[in-house]
């Protein structure tokens, strides 16, 4: 698990006010994507979908960490480069 307290956000990639925010960030020198959710149900839906993809062997970015901080739920994903 990655320690979210070491996060350095570089820019917001997408934001739906009051619902979710997707941020390009760096944690411990690694480039990552962090998704923040205001509602637990949206967070659980996203997390469940990611794990379902993994179980079905559908390629998806690695999940480094997930949880709650400062009343926001978060998922930290591997940043993929193409």
Secondary structure as UniProt FT lines:
FT   HELIX           4..6
FT   STRAND          7..16
FT   TURN            17..19
FT   STRAND          20..27
FT   TURN            28..29
FT   STRAND          30..37
FT   HELIX           40..55
FT   TURN            56..57
FT   STRAND          63..69
FT   TURN            70..71
FT   STRAND          72..78
//
